[in-house]
């Protein structure tokens, strides 16, 4: 059984920073892509950042230049450093990973940015 455990998140003021982390654990043979998505108040889910197993990174348009994603393949972890946070970054952030050809999702962590 595989689990994705997220940490970080919380409430901050606009312009501040937060870091989210996610660790995959359990019976794992191969971790392919890992990434972060978020569900915003309008109930839409959108890409925040994604890293392939080879290290290729993609960002959502609204976070590019402010967020930085990194991945540790040895530890099966992914970290999202969020800077210059905006109120529109508020939402539930979900870690996702493709492990042994199956997609897994974390439980989600709330990020709230006040103006």
Helices and strands as residue ranges (DSSP letters): E 2-8, E 10-13, E 18-26, E 31-40, E 45-51, E 57-59, E 67-72, E 77-82, G 87-89, E 91-99, E 102-105, E 109-114
